[in-house]
Each structure stands twice: as C-alpha cells, then as structure tokens.
C-alpha cells in the first residue's frame, strides 16, 4: 500500500511544478506517471528512508515489464523515470531538510539506469531514400487523403517536427518562400513544454516539391487558420476537406494513416517520431562546422547541444566508423612552400604576435 505521506509529498511537488515552474498539463501528467513508480516501489516505507528499501530503485525499474508485458521498459523510459525521481527527491530534501536529513545527497546523485552491456539494438529512423519513396507515391486523382499523407511524410522529414506539433500546425504557420515553420503556441501549435521557435525545412527538392503542391492546394481551398494536416471527409467515394475542428487524438490519426502509406510502398512501418530522427541524422551528417551542429540542435528545438548529442551520438556511431575508415583517402593538408619560407624568416616573437593578431580577428568575426 502506498504511504500517504509519500503520496501527499509527490502531490505537493506537482503543485510546485504547476504553480512555480508553470509546466503544462501534459507535462504534469507525464511527471505523475514517472513518480507513481517511485511511490509503488517505496510501498509503505517513507521516502526519507529510501536507502533501506530493497531492491534498490534502479534495479526495481529495470525489472518492470513494458507495455506489452513481453519485455522490460525501454531504456529511455527507465532513464526518464529515474531522472524525474532524482529531481523530486532533491527537491524534497531541500524543502524538508529535517525529515530528509538521513537521506544522503550522494545517494540521490548516484541514482542512474543500470548499465547493460548487451545493449545492441539498432537505432531506427526514416532515411532520406525512404522519405522520398513515401512522398512520391503515385496518387489517383481525387484521393485527397493519400495526397495529404504523402505530403505529411515529406513535411515530417523536412521539418523534424514532433507529431503533436505537426498535427496542430495551421496553414498560416507555414512559409515555404523562406522555408520556415512558426512553431508558436499562440498559433495553436502544440509544442513540447510550450516552447516557441521558428524552425526551418531542409533544402531537399524532391520533398519540397511535394510539400509545395499540397500547400498550394490548401491555400486556394481553405482558411489560413485551418490545419495543414487537414481531416478529409469521404462521402460515397468522393473526398473533400473537412470544415470541422480536428479531434484531440490527431497525432494518432496521423500514425494510422502513415501505416497505410508505408504499406503501399512496401516498407516496414516507422512512427512519426522516426521522421524526426531521420531529419536530425541527415542534418548532423551534413554538418561541417560546430555552427552547423548547433543549428541542427536549435532547429529541433533542443535546449542545448548536449541534449542532441546524448540522443543522437549513439545513432551516429556507424557514421564515425565510416569517416575514420576513409581518413586515409582524404588529401593531406600541407603548409604552402611560400608560407613556410616566410615563417623561417620570422623570429619566435614575431610569429607569436601574428598568432595573437589572428586569434583576435577570428574572435571578432
């Protein structure tokens, strides 16, 4: 049975996240889902005595079954549960120092997901080739639903948007002339944690052409406040744009329709989020400078490069191997004979001054 004091403390924390941190309702619901595992693990024991509970929290989380009951929770979910619980326990210790004086901060900091040596699952994402195949599927005249769905496949890859944002995107938030998307909550776009950003589409002509064709059709037929991924009516085999407001489960409808498109082109289904992964992988693989890497990170609305690196570094392991194996084929960059001769005629002090000047100029660029 869940300890009542623990339960009330978690509820107090959720109130803090709501009123002080001002998290959205969806985020609060997710936090409650994660912290519920902490309450069940502690059972009747006070959370201030967590060090005495066995099995330890990370081991308990790693043993929980997944959705279908045939495997454990994904490592991503385990990590979110543990990190959320760490934040809560740190807050509880700061807020109630006397009650939690026997719970060492070092114990809280040490909580982490179990290290699994056999983790070798291949990361899945939509490749550019797959996105083009989905976006260029043949569509019969009058089949608005399939035309919309292939445009959705193209837009998801080009933009890297989350499914919830894409499903709530109004036509007026799309500017194909500048290849920009206004992911603004005030326009009705449902972004993660209510973030607001203007993001940009990848410059891939084959996909942009499909997006432009659908966008033009929408603008000549609908109000700019209508959804870009508009619901379609089907009456006696004749399709038309719906004038009704889309339901709350629009993201699920997107997933169902994408299954149909994947099936039609003979590809295994990949969720809308795998398009986001594909977008990011494509961007990172084509990044030549740190500024490019930062731009990709900002375009998928990550708070910082560290977040991007933690998620996508494992996926890019194959790319690292490819680049390292091909280093010997790259041309050797040598200092020109003229520059080398100039250096030989300079004193160490003069060379030092030149390097300082160059550093200052680079810093001011």
N, C-alpha and C positions, 0 to 999 in steps of 0.2 A: 504494500500500500504506500502511495506517495506521501511523504512527510508534508504536513500542512504548512509548516514554517518555510520549508524549501519552496513550496508552490507559491506562497504569498510573496516571497523574495523575488522569484522569477517574474511574477506579475508586476511587482514594483519596478523591476528593471525594464520591462516592456513599456511601462508608463513613462519612464525616463527617456527611452529611445523615441517614444512618440512625442512627448512634450518638449524635451530639451534638444535631442538630436534631430527631431522633426522628420523621422523616417516615414515613408509612405506605408499605407495599409498593407500592400502586397509584401513589403519587406518585413513588416512586423509579423505577418503570418508565417513567413519563412523562418524568422528568428524563433518563433514559438515552436515550430516543427523541430528545429535543431535542439532547443533547450529542453524539450519534452523528453528527449533521450537521456539527458543528464538527470532529470527527476526520476525517471524509471530506474536508472542504474543505481542511484542513491537509495531508492526504496524508502525505508523508514529512518535511515541514518541522516543526521544533519549534514548538510554540505560543508559545514565548517570542519567536519571530521572526515573529509574525503580521502585522506591519506590511509585510513584504516580499512577502506572498502576493497574487497576482492571479488572478482578480478579487477585490476586497475582499469580506469575508464577507457584508455586507448584500446586495450585488449578486448574489452566488452564491445566497443563499437565495431571493431574488426570482425567480430563473430556474428553480427546481426545479418539476417538474410536480406536480399534485395527485394525489389518489387514483386518478382515472380516466385520468390522463395527458393529458386534453384541455384542461387549464388549469393555471395556477400554484397553488401553495399559497395558502390563504386568508390574508388579511392578519392575521387573528387568530393563526393558526398561525405565520406568519412572526415576528410580534411575540413570541410565547412562546419560539420557538427563540432569537431574538437576546437577549431579556432573560435567559433561563437561561444562555446563553453568557457574557453580560456578568458575571453573578453569579459564574460559575465562574472566569473569568479574573481578576476582582478578588480572589477567594479564593486563587487560585494565586499571584498577585503578593504578597499578604500572607503566605502560608505559605512561599513560596520567593523571598524578596526578591533574593537574589544571582542566581538563574537567570533571573528575570524583570525584572532591572534595566533592560534595554533595551526593555521593552515599556511605553511611557508610559501613565500612568493616564488622561491626556486622550484617548488613542486608544481605550481601553476605554469611557470615558464617552460617546464620540461615536458608538458603535455604535447604530444605530436602523434601523427598517424604512424602505425607500425611500418618499419622498413621491410618491404617484400622483395627479396632477391629475384624471385621468379617472374616479376612483372615484365612481360614482354609483349603485351597486347599492341598490335599495330594501330597507330592513331588513324582515324578515319576522317576524311574531309573530301569535299567535292573538288575535283581537279578542273582546270580550265577546259580541257577536252570534253569532260562530262557536261560542264555547264553549257558549252557551245552545242553539244548534241541535244540537250534538253531544250535549249532556246530556239533551235532551228528545226524542231519537229514540224512535219507537214500538218497544216490545219485546213480543214474543209471550210468553204465559205459559209458564214453564218454561225460557226462554232465559236461563240464569244468566250465561253468558259475555257476552252483549250488555248485560245489565243491569249487570254489573260494569264493562264498558268505558265505558259512558256515565257511570257514577259516577266512573270514573277521570278522564275528561275534565273533569268538574266539579271534582273534588278538585285536579287539577293546576293549574287556573286559580285556584281559590280560595286555594291554599296557596303556589304559586310554588316548590314543592319540585323539586329535581333528580330525574331519573328513577331514579337509583340509590337515593336515599333513599326515594322513594315505593314502589318495588318491594320494599323490605325493611321497610316500616313495619308493625309489629304492631298489632292492633286496640286493644290497651291504651294505645297511644301517642296515640290519637285521643280528644279530649274535646270533643264537639260542644256541650255545655252552655256551655262557656267559649270555644268556637270556637278551641281551641288544639291544637297538634300538638307532641308531645315528640320532637324530632329528637335523640334521645340514643343515642350509640353503645352504651351499656351495655344498651339495649333491643334491640339488633340492627340499628339503623338505620344504613345505610351512607352517611355524610355525607362531603363533600369534606374531606380532610385531618383527618378525625376530629373535626370541630367539633361542639360540643354547644350546642343552643339550643332554647328553647320558642318556637315561632312561631305566628302567628295567621291565621285564614281571613278573607277579605274578606267583608263583610256583603251578599252578593248573594242574595236569597231564592230566585230561580229555580234557582240552582245548589245552594244549601244544602239545599233540599227533596230533590233527587236524592241528595245525599250522605247525608242523614239516613235515607232509605228503605233504602239499601244497608247502611249501618252497623247499622241495627236488625235487618236480616235476618242479618247476620254474627253479632251478639251472641246471637241466640236459637238459633243453629245451631252455633257454633264456640267453641273455647277462646280466651281473650283473647290468647294468645301466637301465634295464627295470623296470617298476613299479611292486611292489609286488601285488598290486590290478590291474592286467593287463586287458585291454579290450579283449573281446572274439569275434572272428568272427563266424558267423553262416551261412553256405552256404549249402542249401539243407539238413538241418538237421544235418550236420556234423560241429562240433565246433573245433576251433583252436585258438591259441594265435595270437593276432593282432601284426603286426610289425609297425603300425602307432603310432605316438605320441598321447597320450590321450588329449582330449579337456580341455578347461578351466573349464568346469562345471562338472568335475569328481566327486565332492562331491555330486552333485545332482543325478548322476547316481548311486552312492553308496546307497543313500537313497531309490531310486526306487527299486533297487534290494533287499534291506533288507526288503522292504514291502512284496515282494514275499516270502521270507524265513519265515517271521512271519506268513504269511497267511498259508503256507504249514504245519506249526506245530500247527496251531490253537491258536496263541497268538495275542493279540492286538498289533498293530504296535507301536514301540518306536524308536525315531530318533537315529542316530549315537551318538549324544551327551549324550544320556541316558546311553550308554555303559560306557562313561567316568565317569558319576555319579556312576554307578554300581561298576566300578573299585575302585573309591575313597572310597565309602562306605565300600566295602569289606576290603580295606586296613586299614581304620580307626577303623573298628570293631575288627580287629585282632591286632591292635597296643597295646602293653603292657606298653611301656615306652614313654616318651616325644620324645626320639630319633626316635622311630618308627613313631610317628605322623609327625615329621619333615621330615622323609624320604619319607613318602607318599606325603606330600606337595611338596617336591622337584621333585618327580617323575612325577607329573602332571604339572611341570614347573610353579608353582606359585611363585611369588616374595617373599612371606613370609607366615608364618603360619596364620597370621591374615586374609589374603585373603581366605585361605582354611577354616578357622573357620567361617567366615562370610557367606560363601556359604553353607557349609555342616552341621553346628551346628543345624539349623532347621530340617534338614533331619534326624539327629541322635537323635531327641527328644524321639522317641519310644525306641531307644536303651538305653537311660538314664533311662527311666521308668522301663525297663526290669531289668537293673542291680541293681537299687535301691530296687526293689521288691524282689530281690534274695539275698540281703546282709545278711539276717538272716541265709541263708543256707551255707554261707561261714564259714570255720573254724576260730576260734578265735586265733589270734597270740599272744602268751604269752611269756614273758621273761623266759628263762630256769631257773630252780632252782639253777643250778651251777652258772650262771651269776649273778643271784640275790644275792646269798651268797657272791660272790666276791665284788659286789657293796657295800654291807653292811659293809665290812671290809675296805673300802676306805674312805678317807676324802673328803670333798667337793672340796678342792683344787686339789686333785689327779684326781677326776672324771672330773673336768674342763679341766685339762691338757690332759687327754685321749681324750676327745671330740674334743679339738683343733687339736690334732695329727690326729685323724680320719678324721676331716674335710679337713686338708691339703692333706692327702693321697687321698681322694676322688676327690679333686680338680685337683690333678696331674695325675689322671688316664686317 
